[in-house]
Amino acid sequence: MKDKVQTVCGLVEPSSLGKTLTHEHLFMEFDVAFTPAKPEEKYMEDCKFTMENLGWIRQNPYSHKFNINLTQPEVQIAVMKEVSEFKKHGGGTIVENSTFGLNRNVSFMRKLSQQHGVNIIAGAGYYVMAAQNKETLGISVEDMVNSMTMELTFGCGDTPDIKCGIIGEIGCSWPLYDFERRTIQAAGETQAFVGCPVMFHPGRYHGAPEEIFRIYTEAGGDPQKMVMGHLDRTIHTLDLLVEYASLGTYCEYDLFGIETSHYQLNTSVDMPSDAQRISRIKHLVDNGFEDKILISHDIHTMHRLEAYGGHGYTHILKNIVPKMLDRGLSQDIVNKILIANPSTWLTFSK
């Protein structure tokens, strides 16, 4: 696998990836994020997906039971159409970050890839502790390493002809649970052995990324192959952002398209707008980190799909790139963020 990228349809040359979304979901269940509605709005948890209800769903995306499930047949049809649109707008590759605990479906990923000519890369590993079953919670670091290595080098469980191309997203809470510490350590050990790219979902606290970095690198993981996701909702001051970027990992802004400041999963945080995301990215560029920036949407709820009133997988290509250029980022920098940086990260080093 050295110097290649592993997709669900086989190995490809890094130069063939094109414009890449590095953090998306195409098929998943996000029940672990369900947040009960206010008592007076309890009836809305099962409401129909209509124009009249869309405003409430956008403000309370994790309280609508239908909204946090991307596995229904009608949603799969919508995802199929939107991946096709992504291709038409110049997209080349999607990294699918669903791991154990999110109901990953690599067969659906391969079907999408084959039908629409988009490279899709699947993730190995484990999401947050709260998403796991009793059997998984008890497994050792060694067993985790064996499982991830198997999926990266031989194949995934009941679909052994499909291999994963990254580890992640590895789910972390704040503070970390023992299970999550083991998954970080296992990711580091596996990365050191296989030479694969790794993606982390940090806990919702500004100190979480640095702690994950420490555990991962102490286990032997290469920081040059590590992505810290969700910086949008995790690090909120420019000084701390530059301090973290100095560690040498990739810095990912992957919640483009979320323009609602109210963040249900951590109400003490004001979710930034797309304009603010671009401003923080420009600050990273101005401080010399242009080679370490990745962007995506992290679509994990129905209301962010075009079929359900959202922006879809084309939002960055259609709306964000022009705004980045308008805000002073050059085309060369944009190409680095969308093409060169993902290609470098996704290439196996061993």
Helices and strands as residue ranges (DSSP letters): E 5-7, E 10-12, G 14-16, E 19-24, G 31-33, G 39-46, H 51-59, H 73-88, E 91-96, H 106-116, E 119-124, G 129-131, H 134-137, H 141-153, E 166-171, H 178-194, E 198-201, H 208-218, G 223-225, E 226-228, G 231-233, H 238-245, E 250-253, H 274-286, G 290-292, E 293-295, G 302-304, G 306-308, H 315-315, I 316-320, H 321-326, H 331-335, I 336-340, H 341-346
